[in-house]
Amino acid sequence: MDTKIVYVLCSTESDVYFEQFLLSLTSLGIHDPDCDVEVVTDGETYRRLQAMGEILPERVSLKYVDIPEKGRDGFYNSRWIKTNLRQIVSGDFLYIDTDTVIARPLSGIDNIDADIAAVIDGNGQSRFVDRGERKKLDDAGMHGLGEGPYFNGGVFLVRDTAASHAFFSTWHSSWQKMVDAGARLYDQASLFKTNLESGQLIRELPGEWNVQTCHDAAAHYFKEAKVIHYYAALHTFDQIIIEHIKDNGGRLDAIARDLASGPLRNGIDIYRQKSFKGRLLYPYSELLYRLKNHPRLYLSVLHFVNDFANMLSRFIRF
């Protein structure tokens, strides 16, 4: 695999971002043991990792970045780094969020021809921004933007090209303006804005490259999943991270390693079997997948089902 993998890690002892990263890195090592990995951190995280000793494999390189004085916490720092990655990392890279598990080899990314490529947010909405995401744009003062593909920022391929460098420069500037408007967590909304302004430079990756488990359309892609992006939304993942990595001194025990080696068998399927919503998720996801190129109908079905489920949740525990 020629494309390096890049993570952004800003973590303290009070959160689980480091433990999420260990789970993702371990699963990556199972499927792509020889790939180069670069972890970009802020100064505090870098010092913490150095103090932990040889906990990371030799193939993993660390690079820390000095965040400007405006940097106040890990949320800000991670997004400052993320929107600056093209200026920080050399060569082609595949960026992956820490709250992920790798389910299959990623070497196929070498064959993707694009300056930048990513998966549609929600694993299904093709050319329409969800009403919740549109509100984030409005809250940041970004009114009147046209329609276009709304990409998820959890996994993206970036080639070392002049176009990608210019894109990231604009993205960081746009994100910074959102920060100044009080919307500092919305790097994805500024990504949407930047992509429109760049003439839609981002190309779409197939959904299996970023299976977003908290979205109803994701289940269609589980059977071919390469990267499972769980957002700590499934209790199975959240419980394992806390009980079997964090409480184990930052090392994966046998249960956590089982999840890393078989995230579908030992994570998603467990959730699907034990949860009423999980049992309904697969057929519903197939319906959404078939509607993905009809965005208004897709969103109408999605909003109707979500509103109906919210009403039922007052009486029934899913």
Residue pairs with C-beta under 8 A, 6 or more apart in sequence:
1 32
1 34
1 35
1 105
1 106
1 107
1 109
1 110
2 92
2 110
3 35
3 92
3 93
3 94
3 106
3 109
3 110
3 157
4 35
4 36
4 37
4 38
4 89
4 91
4 92
4 93
4 94
5 28
5 32
5 35
5 36
5 37
5 38
5 93
5 94
5 96
5 106
6 37
6 38
6 39
6 40
6 85
6 89
6 93
6 94
6 95
6 96
7 21
7 24
7 25
7 37
7 38
7 39
7 40
7 95
7 96
7 97
7 98
8 39
8 40
8 41
8 78
8 81
8 82
8 85
8 95
8 98
9 17
9 18
9 21
9 39
9 40
9 41
9 45
9 78
9 98
10 17
10 41
10 42
10 44
10 45
10 74
10 75
10 77
10 78
10 81
11 17
11 18
11 21
11 45
11 48
11 74
12 44
12 45
12 48
12 74
13 48
15 74
16 232
16 241
16 242
16 245
16 246
17 74
17 98
18 45
18 48
18 49
18 250
19 241
19 242
19 245
19 246
19 250
20 98
20 99
20 100
20 232
20 241
21 39
21 98
22 245
22 250
22 251
22 252
23 101
23 240
23 241
23 245
23 252
23 256
23 259
23 260
24 96
24 98
24 99
24 100
24 101
24 102
25 37
25 56
25 57
25 60
26 252
26 256
26 257
26 260
27 101
27 102
27 103
27 260
27 261
27 263
28 35
28 37
28 96
28 102
28 106
29 57
30 102
30 260
30 261
31 102
31 103
31 104
31 105
31 106
32 102
32 105
32 106
32 107
34 59
35 59
35 106
35 107
36 59
36 61
37 57
37 59
37 60
37 61
38 60
38 61
38 62
38 63
38 89
38 93
39 56
39 60
39 61
39 62
39 63
40 63
40 64
40 65
40 81
40 85
40 88
40 89
41 49
41 62
41 63
41 64
41 65
41 81
42 64
42 65
42 67
42 71
42 74
42 77
42 78
42 81
43 64
43 65
43 66
43 67
45 64
45 74
46 62
46 64
49 55
49 56
49 62
52 250
55 250
55 251
56 62
63 88
63 89
65 81
65 84
65 88
67 76
67 77
67 80
67 81
68 80
70 76
70 179
71 77
71 80
75 184
75 185
76 179
76 184
79 175
79 184
79 185
79 187
80 172
81 88
82 95
82 153
82 187
83 168
83 171
83 172
83 175
83 187
83 190
84 168
84 172
85 93
85 95
85 158
85 168
86 158
86 164
86 165
86 167
86 168
86 169
87 165
87 168
87 169
87 172
90 160
91 160
92 157
92 158
92 159
92 160
93 157
93 158
94 106
94 109
94 155
94 156
94 157
94 158
95 155
95 156
95 157
95 158
96 102
96 154
96 155
96 227
97 153
97 154
97 155
97 229
99 154
99 229
99 230
99 231
99 232
100 154
100 155
100 227
100 228
100 229
100 230
101 227
101 228
101 230
101 237
101 259
101 260
101 263
101 267
102 226
102 227
102 228
102 263
103 225
103 226
103 227
103 228
103 263
103 264
104 208
104 224
104 225
104 226
105 226
106 226
106 227
108 226
109 157
109 209
112 157
112 203
112 205
114 157
114 159
114 202
114 203
115 158
115 159
115 161
115 163
115 164
115 167
115 201
115 203
116 156
116 157
116 158
116 159
116 163
116 164
116 167
116 201
116 202
116 203
117 156
117 157
117 202
117 203
117 204
117 205
118 151
118 152
118 153
118 155
118 156
118 157
118 202
118 204
118 205
118 210
119 151
119 152
119 154
119 155
119 204
119 205
119 206
119 207
119 209
119 210
119 212
120 126
120 149
120 150
120 151
120 152
120 204
120 207
120 292
121 130
121 133
121 150
121 151
121 152
121 188
121 212
121 215
122 130
122 152
122 212
122 215
122 217
122 218
123 207
123 210
123 211
123 212
123 215
123 217
123 218
123 220
123 221
124 207
124 215
124 217
124 288
124 289
124 291
124 292
124 298
125 150
125 217
125 292
125 295
125 298
125 299
126 149
126 292
126 293
126 295
126 298
127 147
127 148
127 149
127 295
128 147
128 150
128 295
128 296
128 298
128 299
129 137
129 147
129 150
129 192
130 150
130 299
131 299
131 303
133 150
133 188
133 189
133 192
136 183
136 186
136 189
137 143
137 145
137 186
137 189
137 192
137 193
139 181
139 182
139 183
140 177
140 178
140 181
140 182
140 183
140 186
140 189
140 190
141 181
142 178
142 189
142 193
145 192
145 193
145 196
146 196
148 192
148 195
148 196
148 200
149 195
149 200
149 202
149 204
150 188
150 192
151 188
151 191
151 192
151 195
151 202
151 204
152 188
152 210
152 212
152 229
153 187
153 188
153 191
154 210
154 212
154 227
154 229
155 205
155 209
155 210
155 227
155 229
156 202
156 205
157 205
158 164
158 168
163 198
163 201
164 201
166 198
167 194
167 195
167 198
167 201
170 194
170 197
170 198
171 187
171 190
171 191
171 194
174 190
174 193
174 194
174 197
175 186
175 187
175 190
177 190
178 184
178 186
178 189
178 190
183 189
195 201
195 202
206 221
207 217
207 218
207 220
207 221
208 221
208 224
208 225
208 226
208 227
209 226
209 227
210 227
210 229
211 218
211 221
211 222
211 225
211 226
211 227
211 228
211 229
212 218
212 229
212 231
213 228
213 229
213 230
213 231
213 233
213 234
213 268
214 230
214 231
214 233
216 281
216 284
216 285
216 288
216 302
216 305
216 306
217 285
217 288
217 289
217 292
217 302
218 285
219 272
219 281
219 282
219 284
219 285
219 286
220 282
220 285
220 286
220 288
220 289
222 228
222 264
222 268
223 264
225 263
225 264
228 263
228 264
228 267
228 268
230 237
230 267
232 238
232 241
234 267
234 268
234 271
235 271
236 259
236 267
236 268
236 270
236 271
237 259
237 267
240 255
240 256
240 259
240 267
241 256
244 252
244 253
244 255
244 256
245 251
245 252
245 253
245 256
248 256
252 260
258 266
259 266
259 267
271 278
272 278
272 279
272 281
272 282
273 279
275 318
276 318
277 309
277 318
284 305
287 301
288 298
288 301
288 302
291 297
291 298
291 301
292 298
309 318
312 318
